[in-house]
Every structure is written in structure tokens, then in C-alpha cells.
Amino acid sequence: MVTTTAQVPRHRLAMLAGGIVMLAAVVLLVPVPTAVQLRDWATSAGPWFPLAFLAAHVVVTVLPFPRTAFTLAAGLLFGPLLGVLLAVLASTISAVVTLIGVRALGLRWTRLIAHPRIAAIDDRLRQRGWPAVISMRLIPAVPFSILNYAAGASAVRVGPYTLATLVGLLPGTAAVVVLGDALTGNVSPLLLLVSAVTACVGVLGLAYELRRHRGPARADRHENGPDGGRPEPDPDAAAEPVRTGG
């Protein structure tokens, strides 16, 4: 018997819905500081500002806020080398903190939706989740925070997830820090080119992982049958006429 979301305890669904509403309210009501505001704060914070910037970046991006403002500000405030280091490090820490926080709340896909395919995908992510994480980090259109929440609810291991996040975020973050214009908001054509290239690499990586996953899954369905217990009938054998004695 397949369990669906209709069979999930109501209190768990209510908690999940309440959390989504609270996050949406925070995003809509709390303003994100601009790069110019961050620059003004830097003058008052003095030499401790890099650490303050790192902490603020981590805390804010744990919530579903876009990290673009912090990434642009990193280049404006600290230059390309330190800016890239701070932006990538803060984003990686934020991603890991979010993953651990989601798991501490007991939110797992296999608990919310007890379905054989969900369980199979979750098991796949446990065994080999890092290529999917790198691929999705390379695609600029994939929201940073949403991916963190989804990964936290999956069985992907923390170590590979952390390294894959670091590697996947580096190209796009470095491009935004170096090529982004935090003051005017103008988008460099070279930045668009880098984003398009990383997106293509990410999509190709996801497609490759899907093909790797579907191969064993198809073989397993053929061997065990769609219900997981009986093998699929051989159509050629079923087509043979039944011979009677005499």
C-alpha cells in the first residue's frame, strides 16, 4: 500500500504549512540591505567588518532571501580576492546550517511522502548526492535557499554536500563578485556569458545523473515487477498458444 501526503499526520502538515507562511512573511516584510547600505555600515564597523559581513551573510541567507546583494557587496567592499573568499565561505556555511536545521526539525521527504520512488531517489542521494548538488548549484535559476531546504529534507550526506556546494557555488559567485556592478546595477555581457555556461554545465550534469539513475531503476522494475514483488511477464511467452493433450 502506497502512503501519500493524505496519510501524513495533520499536525506535521500544519507545522510545515506554518513554517512556509512564516518564511514567506519574512521575505515580504523584511527588507534586504543594498550594497550601498552595506558599504556605509562598513565604515562604522571598522576592521571587524569582514567578520560582521560574514555573520550577516550567513544569518540572512539561511532564510529564503536572495544572496545576490551580499555577493555584489563583497566585491564592492573587499575587492575580488577577499570578496570571493567571503561570499563563497558564507554561502557554504549558510547552506550547511540550513541543512542541519531542517534535519533537526525532523523534516524528511520520506516521512512526508512515503512513496517507493521518493525512497529510491532518497537512497540514490545518500549514495551519490554530490553530482546533483554541484549541478544545481551551477544553475543560476535554482534558488539558493530552496535548494538548501530540499537537500536538508533528503538523505544526502553532509560531507559530500558541503564540498559539492563549495565547488558548485565558486564559478558563479566569483563571476558576480568580479564582474558585477553593485552601484549601478548594470549587468556585464561577460557575466551573462559565464552564467549561461555554468547553467549549461549544470543541466548536462543533471541529465547525466538522471540517466545513471534510470538505468538501474529500469532493470530493477523488469526483474521485480512494478509492484516490487513479481517479475514482469514475458510478452513472448504469454503469446504462445496453450497446447492441450491429444
C-alpha positions in Angstrom: 0.0 0.0 0.0 1.4 3.4 -1.0 1.2 6.2 1.5 0.6 9.7 0.1 0.5 13.1 1.6 -3.1 12.5 2.5 -1.9 10.0 5.1 0.7 12.2 6.7 -0.3 13.3 10.2 -2.2 16.6 10.2 0.0 18.2 12.8 3.0 17.6 10.7 1.4 19.2 7.6 0.2 22.1 9.8 3.8 22.7 11.1 5.1 22.6 7.5 2.5 25.0 6.2 3.1 27.3 9.2 6.8 27.3 8.5 6.3 28.2 4.9 3.9 31.0 5.7 6.4 32.4 8.3 9.3 32.3 5.8 7.1 34.0 3.1 6.1 36.7 5.6 9.8 37.4 6.5 10.8 37.6 2.8 7.9 40.0 2.0 8.2 42.2 5.1 11.9 42.4 6.0 14.0 44.5 3.6 17.3 43.1 2.3 20.2 45.6 2.7 21.6 47.0 -0.5 25.2 47.0 -1.4 25.4 50.8 -0.8 23.9 50.3 2.8 26.4 47.6 3.5 29.2 49.9 2.4 28.0 52.6 4.8 27.9 50.1 7.6 31.5 49.0 6.8 32.8 52.5 7.6 31.3 52.4 11.1 32.3 48.7 11.8 36.0 49.3 11.2 38.4 46.3 11.0 35.9 43.8 12.3 33.6 44.4 9.3 34.7 41.3 7.3 33.6 39.0 10.2 30.4 41.0 10.7 29.7 40.8 7.0 30.3 37.0 7.1 28.0 36.5 10.0 25.3 38.7 8.5 25.5 36.9 5.2 25.2 33.5 6.9 22.2 34.5 9.0 20.2 36.3 6.3 20.7 33.7 3.6 19.5 30.9 6.0 16.1 32.5 5.3 14.8 32.5 1.8 16.5 35.8 0.9 18.4 36.1 -2.4 22.1 36.3 -1.7 22.9 38.5 -4.7 23.1 41.7 -2.7 25.7 40.2 -0.4 27.6 38.8 -3.3 27.7 42.1 -5.2 28.6 43.9 -2.0 31.5 41.5 -1.3 33.2 42.7 -4.5 32.5 46.3 -3.8 33.7 46.3 -0.2 36.6 43.8 -0.2 37.9 43.5 -3.7 37.9 40.4 -5.9 40.1 38.1 -3.8 38.7 38.6 -0.3 35.3 39.3 -1.7 35.1 35.9 -3.5 36.5 34.1 -0.4 34.0 35.7 2.0 31.0 35.3 -0.4 31.7 31.6 -1.1 32.6 30.8 2.5 29.5 32.5 3.9 27.2 30.8 1.3 28.6 27.4 2.1 28.3 27.8 5.9 24.7 29.1 5.4 23.9 26.0 3.2 25.2 23.6 5.8 23.5 25.4 8.7 20.2 25.2 6.8 20.6 21.5 6.0 21.3 20.7 9.7 18.5 22.9 10.9 15.9 21.2 8.6 17.1 17.8 9.8 16.9 18.9 13.4 13.2 19.7 12.8 12.7 16.1 11.6 11.6 17.1 8.1 12.4 14.4 5.6 10.9 13.7 2.2 10.5 10.0 3.0 8.4 10.9 6.0 6.2 13.5 4.3 5.7 11.4 1.2 6.1 7.6 1.7 6.3 6.5 -1.9 8.7 3.9 -3.5 10.0 6.4 -6.0 10.7 9.0 -3.3 12.5 6.4 -1.3 14.6 5.3 -4.3 15.6 8.9 -5.1 16.5 9.5 -1.4 18.6 6.3 -1.4 20.3 7.5 -4.5 21.1 10.9 -3.0 22.5 9.1 0.1 24.9 7.1 -2.0 25.7 9.6 -4.7 24.2 13.0 -4.0 27.2 15.3 -4.7 26.9 15.4 -8.5 23.2 16.6 -8.3 24.2 19.2 -5.7 27.1 20.5 -7.9 24.9 20.6 -11.0 22.0 22.5 -9.3 24.5 25.0 -7.7 25.8 25.7 -11.2 22.4 26.7 -12.5 21.7 30.4 -11.6 18.0 29.9 -11.8 17.8 27.4 -9.0 17.1 29.4 -5.8 19.9 29.1 -3.2 17.7 28.8 -0.1 15.1 26.5 -1.7 17.8 24.0 -2.7 19.2 24.1 0.9 15.8 23.2 2.3 15.2 20.5 -0.2 18.7 19.0 0.4 18.1 19.1 4.2 14.9 17.0 3.8 16.8 14.5 1.7 19.4 11.9 2.8 22.4 13.5 1.1 25.4 13.2 3.3 26.7 16.4 5.0 30.4 16.0 3.9 29.8 15.5 0.1 27.0 18.1 0.3 29.4 20.7 1.8 32.2 20.1 -0.7 29.7 20.0 -3.7 28.2 23.3 -2.5 31.6 24.9 -2.3 32.6 23.7 -5.7 29.3 24.5 -7.3 29.0 28.0 -5.9 32.5 29.1 -6.8 32.3 29.8 -10.5 29.1 31.8 -10.4 29.9 33.6 -7.2 33.4 34.6 -8.4 31.8 35.9 -11.6 29.3 38.1 -9.8 31.9 39.4 -7.3 34.4 40.3 -10.1 32.1 41.3 -12.9 29.0 42.6 -11.0 28.3 46.3 -10.7 26.8 46.8 -7.2 26.4 50.6 -7.6 24.7 51.0 -11.0 23.1 47.5 -11.2 24.3 47.2 -14.8 24.8 43.6 -16.0 28.0 42.8 -17.8 27.7 40.8 -21.0 30.6 38.7 -19.8 28.7 37.9 -16.6 25.8 36.8 -18.7 28.1 34.5 -20.7 29.6 32.9 -17.6 26.1 32.4 -16.2 24.9 30.7 -19.4 28.0 28.4 -19.5 27.6 27.3 -15.9 23.9 26.8 -16.4 24.6 24.5 -19.4 27.2 22.5 -17.4 24.7 22.1 -14.6 21.9 21.0 -16.9 24.2 18.5 -18.6 25.3 17.2 -15.2 21.7 16.7 -14.1 20.8 14.9 -17.3 23.8 12.6 -16.9 22.8 11.7 -13.3 19.2 11.1 -14.3 20.4 8.6 -17.0 22.6 6.9 -14.5 19.7 6.6 -12.0 17.1 5.4 -14.6 19.3 2.6 -15.9 19.4 0.5 -12.6 15.8 1.5 -11.8 14.5 0.1 -15.1 16.5 -3.1 -14.6 15.1 -3.5 -11.1 11.5 -2.9 -12.3 12.0 -5.5 -15.0 13.4 -8.0 -12.6 11.0 -7.5 -9.7 7.9 -6.1 -11.5 6.2 -2.8 -10.9 4.9 -3.8 -7.5 8.4 -4.8 -6.3 7.4 -8.4 -5.7 6.7 -10.3 -9.0 8.7 -10.1 -12.2 7.1 -8.7 -15.3 5.6 -11.4 -17.6 7.5 -12.2 -20.7 5.3 -11.0 -23.6 6.7 -13.6 -26.0 5.9 -16.4 -23.5 2.4 -15.0 -22.9 1.8 -15.0 -26.7 2.5 -18.8 -27.1 -0.7 -20.9 -27.6 -1.6 -23.3 -24.9 -1.2 -26.9 -26.1 -3.7 -29.5 -24.9 -3.1 -33.2 -24.8 -4.1 -35.4 -27.8 
